[in-house]
């Protein structure tokens, strides 16, 4: 059924998914078999084959267009065909990393081989998280592939989590997208300083609620079917540092690079030069993973510089004053906003043009009429975007759940029921009346 779900949107590329799944199934089995026979060389050969084939597939579909476009600018390669474009299979960046983690974990002895090809295929193609994550590692759900328990309570929890994610995407992300798209579409000189900042903030909310909304929907759907996926977001915009931000943002990707790239390179237990090299490789690959564009590479290296700065200064260990910490929290948010401008822009020129608008370097006005119209139409969504980016509702829910007042609990449960129904129906109405607005991370 998951393959049918994928084939509905990707009728041809479902065969790429099936073939690559078969490759990793047999490579994983080969690693297991020859490790049992104590033939490490052949086991390593199967491991390397899995990694190389996965990276070649990902590289071909994701980076060929970028490579051809750049090679055509060199006279020696001017003969390369124009108009040749390779379409990116949906979710290939996510399921490629899942399959690679499977064979690596078997080789390390961190996971047991899956001999049932249907169970392994379900792990790869499981529809809730197939197209945009979170990146689920095999060892985290190996036992759940064998047996799961679905109760009315757990199914209800899954439904609630799905509605939360659904509402984040439709009500918050899609409305923030309208502000961000308008701001980024304006000419740099016409865009007022204030509106440039509002557009950048709106995009920060858009990408957060879009991606975390999808993750919530995936976690909720998985819960309905008895799977317990790990969290992928943990209120990243309340972070006090860049390092903390990346511990809270896209957690499954961060864990993947930490466990399969950063630690094998030596992690933090090396000399300073080697540490900076390790960080450089991780953040370069993080940028490249997000897309074949100079923007993404610079975006990754931008975070390399910031993380390196925190390593050098040993922040926050050597900064005890509360005033410094508050200032650095503001600095962190400003850096995150700047990073999202680079991430969102179509190219480097557009990114720098937008940044100049934010600091009035185009002699652009401080205010414009768009600000009044934006707040008049989207003020409610802006307020809820701010509130939902914090732990306010989470803390309120935990406080009520710990209460011994049965009337308060009853009132809260009834209110929550109506709130979930209202948000679901309101989201449905937005889908009916608005244009199609796909998830941002479908592009990656």
ChimeraX attribute file (.defattr): number of C-alpha atoms within 10 A of each C-alpha:
attribute: neighborCount
match mode: 1-to-1
recipient: residues
	/A:1	10
	/A:2	15
	/A:3	20
	/A:4	13
	/A:5	16
	/A:6	21
	/A:7	15
	/A:8	11
	/A:9	12
	/A:10	16
	/A:11	12
	/A:12	12
	/A:13	17
	/A:14	20
	/A:15	13
	/A:16	14
	/A:17	24
	/A:18	14
	/A:19	12
	/A:20	19
	/A:21	23
	/A:22	15
	/A:23	18
	/A:24	25
	/A:25	22
	/A:26	16
	/A:27	23
	/A:28	27
	/A:29	20
	/A:30	22
	/A:31	27
	/A:32	23
	/A:33	15
	/A:34	18
	/A:35	18
	/A:36	11
	/A:37	10
	/A:38	11
	/A:39	12
	/A:40	15
	/A:41	12
	/A:42	16
	/A:43	24
	/A:44	18
	/A:45	15
	/A:46	24
	/A:47	24
	/A:48	17
	/A:49	15
	/A:50	25
	/A:51	20
	/A:52	13
	/A:53	16
	/A:54	23
	/A:55	15
	/A:56	13
	/A:57	16
	/A:58	19
	/A:59	14
	/A:60	14
	/A:61	16
	/A:62	23
	/A:63	19
	/A:64	17
	/A:65	18
	/A:66	14
	/A:67	13
	/A:68	17
	/A:69	16
	/A:70	11
	/A:71	15
	/A:72	15
	/A:73	10
	/A:74	10
	/A:75	8
	/A:76	9
	/A:77	12
	/A:78	12
	/A:79	10
	/A:80	12
	/A:81	11
	/A:82	10
	/A:83	8
	/A:84	11
	/A:85	13
	/A:86	12
	/A:87	11
	/A:88	18
	/A:89	21
	/A:90	21
	/A:91	19
	/A:92	24
	/A:93	28
	/A:94	22
	/A:95	28
	/A:96	22
	/A:97	21
	/A:98	21
	/A:99	26
	/A:100	23
	/A:101	22
	/A:102	28
	/A:103	30
	/A:104	20
	/A:105	19
	/A:106	23
	/A:107	23
	/A:108	10
	/A:109	12
	/A:110	13
	/A:111	18
	/A:112	18
	/A:113	23
	/A:114	20
	/A:115	12
	/A:116	10
	/A:117	13
	/A:118	11
	/A:119	15
	/A:120	22
	/A:121	19
	/A:122	15
	/A:123	25
	/A:124	26
	/A:125	23
	/A:126	20
	/A:127	20
	/A:128	22
	/A:129	25
	/A:130	24
	/A:131	25
	/A:132	24
	/A:133	26
	/A:134	28
	/A:135	28
	/A:136	25
	/A:137	24
	/A:138	26
	/A:139	16
	/A:140	12
	/A:141	15
	/A:142	17
	/A:143	11
	/A:144	15
	/A:145	16
	/A:146	9
	/A:147	9
	/A:148	13
	/A:149	12
	/A:150	12
	/A:151	13
	/A:152	9
	/A:153	10
	/A:154	17
	/A:155	19
	/A:156	14
	/A:157	16
	/A:158	25
	/A:159	19
	/A:160	22
	/A:161	23
	/A:162	25
	/A:163	23
	/A:164	20
	/A:165	23
	/A:166	25
	/A:167	26
	/A:168	28
	/A:169	28
	/A:170	24
	/A:171	23
	/A:172	27
	/A:173	29
	/A:174	27
	/A:175	20
	/A:176	27
	/A:177	20
	/A:178	16
	/A:179	23
	/A:180	24
	/A:181	15
	/A:182	13
	/A:183	23
	/A:184	23
	/A:185	12
	/A:186	13
	/A:187	13
	/A:188	24
	/A:189	17
	/A:190	13
	/A:191	28
	/A:192	27
	/A:193	26
	/A:194	18
	/A:195	26
	/A:196	27
	/A:197	22
	/A:198	19
	/A:199	25
	/A:200	26
	/A:201	23
	/A:202	25
	/A:203	26
	/A:204	25
	/A:205	25
	/A:206	25
	/A:207	21
	/A:208	25
	/A:209	28
	/A:210	28
	/A:211	26
	/A:212	27
	/A:213	26
	/A:214	28
	/A:215	28
	/A:216	30
	/A:217	26
	/A:218	26
	/A:219	26
	/A:220	28
	/A:221	25
	/A:222	21
	/A:223	25
	/A:224	24
	/A:225	16
	/A:226	19
	/A:227	21
	/A:228	17
	/A:229	21
	/A:230	16
	/A:231	15
	/A:232	24
	/A:233	21
	/A:234	19
	/A:235	16
	/A:236	21
	/A:237	21
	/A:238	16
	/A:239	19
	/A:240	19
	/A:241	24
	/A:242	23
	/A:243	18
	/A:244	15
	/A:245	21
	/A:246	19
	/A:247	19
	/A:248	20
	/A:249	20
	/A:250	22
	/A:251	19
	/A:252	20
	/A:253	20
	/A:254	18
	/A:255	16
	/A:256	17
	/A:257	18
	/A:258	15
	/A:259	13
	/A:260	16
	/A:261	17
	/A:262	22
	/A:263	13
	/A:264	11
	/A:265	19
	/A:266	13
	/A:267	16
	/A:268	15
	/A:269	10
	/A:270	12
	/A:271	9
	/A:272	12
	/A:273	8
	/A:274	15
	/A:275	18
	/A:276	20
	/A:277	13
	/A:278	22
	/A:279	22
	/A:280	20
	/A:281	18
	/A:282	22
	/A:283	23
	/A:284	20
	/A:285	17
	/A:286	21
	/A:287	23
	/A:288	20
	/A:289	20
	/A:290	19
	/A:291	18
	/A:292	18
	/A:293	18
	/A:294	17
	/A:295	24
	/A:296	25
	/A:297	20
	/A:298	19
	/A:299	23
	/A:300	24
	/A:301	21
	/A:302	19
	/A:303	23
	/A:304	22
	/A:305	15
	/A:306	16
	/A:307	22
	/A:308	17
	/A:309	13
	/A:310	16
	/A:311	16
	/A:312	11
	/A:313	12
	/A:314	11
	/A:315	17
	/A:316	16
	/A:317	8
	/A:318	8
	/A:319	13
	/A:320	10
	/A:321	9
	/A:322	9
	/A:323	10
	/A:324	12
	/A:325	16
	/A:326	12
	/A:327	11
	/A:328	18
	/A:329	18
	/A:330	15
	/A:331	15
	/A:332	22
	/A:333	20
	/A:334	13
	/A:335	17
	/A:336	19
	/A:337	18
	/A:338	21
	/A:339	21
	/A:340	18
	/A:341	26
	/A:342	24
	/A:343	24
	/A:344	19
	/A:345	18
	/A:346	14
	/A:347	15
	/A:348	16
	/A:349	12
	/A:350	18
	/A:351	21
	/A:352	15
	/A:353	18
	/A:354	31
	/A:355	21
	/A:356	18
	/A:357	26
	/A:358	24
	/A:359	16
	/A:360	19
	/A:361	14
	/A:362	18
	/A:363	15
	/A:364	18
	/A:365	15
	/A:366	15
	/A:367	14
	/A:368	15
	/A:369	9
	/A:370	16
	/A:371	15
	/A:372	12
	/A:373	11
	/A:374	15
	/A:375	13
	/A:376	10
	/A:377	11
	/A:378	15
	/A:379	13
	/A:380	11
	/A:381	17
	/A:382	19
	/A:383	11
	/A:384	13
	/A:385	23
	/A:386	12
	/A:387	12
	/A:388	17
	/A:389	17
	/A:390	15
	/A:391	13
	/A:392	10
	/A:393	12
	/A:394	10
	/A:395	11
	/A:396	10
	/A:397	13
	/A:398	10
	/A:399	10
	/A:400	14
	/A:401	14
	/A:402	9
	/A:403	11
	/A:404	9
	/A:405	10
	/A:406	9
	/A:407	10
	/A:408	12
	/A:409	15
	/A:410	11
	/A:411	11
	/A:412	14
	/A:413	14
	/A:414	10
	/A:415	11
	/A:416	14
	/A:417	12
	/A:418	11
	/A:419	12
	/A:420	17
	/A:421	13
	/A:422	13
	/A:423	18
	/A:424	19
	/A:425	14
	/A:426	15
	/A:427	19
	/A:428	15
	/A:429	12
	/A:430	15
	/A:431	15
	/A:432	10
	/A:433	8
	/A:434	10
	/A:435	9
	/A:436	9
	/A:437	12
	/A:438	11
	/A:439	18
	/A:440	15
	/A:441	18
	/A:442	16
	/A:443	16
	/A:444	18
